[in-house]
Amino acid sequence: MDSPTTYGATAVSAADASFELLPLRVSTLGFDASGETLLADVNFTLERQGRTCVVGPNGAGKSLLLRLCHGLLRPTRGEVRWAGGSVAQQRRAQAMLFQRPALLRRSVQANVEHALAARDTPRGERHERALSALEKTGLVELARRDARVLSGGEQQRLALARAWALEPRVLFLDEPTAHLDPAATRAVEEIITRIDDEGVRIIMVSHDMGQVRRIASEVLFLHNGRLVEHSPVESFLDGSGTKLGAAFVAGRLLW
C-alpha cells in the first residue's frame, strides 16, 4: 500500500492556507550513499509559477533530486527550503507520484476515498470529492471497478485523481508516463496540464523531449549528479547554452 506521502497532500485548511509554500530554494544540495557522491552542490530556486521538467541521462540523479525535495530522503549536505509553514504543513501541501502507482485492493473510488480518509478529510466530504476527481480524470464510469484490473494508463490516471482530490500545492511526478503507450501518455499529459491550470506547481522528471516541450516552461538539466543548466524550455531545447545540454538534446550518449 502507498504511504500517506505517496497519496499527496490533504486539502489545505484555513490555517494551512495562511502560509506561502513557494518559492522552493535548494542550496548546495548533496547526497552520498555507500561512499559514492550521487548529487553534489545543486543550487536552484523554483518560483510560484511555472512547470519544471527535470531531465538528464540515466543515473544523473533526477529521481533522487525529487525525493530530496519532497522530503523522502535527508540530504547529506545543503538544504531544501520552502518559503514558509511548519514541516507538517509543508508535507501536507505536497504530493508525489511514481512511475508505477501502488493501488489498494479495492475499487477505483475507494482508492481515492481511502486517501482522503488517511488525511482526516471529513467523512461527509469524501464521496463527493472522490467522484469529482474521478470525473476530472475520465474515470468516473470505472468508479466501482477493481483498481487492480485497470490498464497502465488508467492506473496512472487514478493515481493522479487520488492526488488531485487532496488538493496539493506542489505535485512531484517521477516519469509518470514511462511505461505508457502514446494515447495513454497524452491522456496523462492533459490531466497534468489541467492540474497546473488549477494552480498546482508541477515538478516532473521526464526522458521524453517531446513531452518536455509540451509540458515544461523551464528545465533543470542534471549530469553526473550536478546541475548543469536551469533554463527556459525553448532555450534548452532549441539552443542549449552548454555543450553537455546540446549533446543531450541531440541524442548523443553522455558519460
ABEGO torsion letter per residue (X at the ends): XBBAAAAEBBBBBAAAAABBAOBBBBBGBBBBBGGBBABBGBBBBBBABEBBBBBEBBGAGAAAAAAAAAGABBBABEBBBBABEBAAAAAAABBBBBABBBBBBBBAAAAAAAAAAAAGBBAAAAAAAAAAAAAAAGAAAAAABBAAABBAAAAAAAAAAAAAAAGBABBBBBGAAAABBAAAAAAAAAAAAAAAAAGBBBBBBBABAAAAAAABABBBBBBGGBBABBBBAAAAAAGBABAAAAAAAAGBBBX
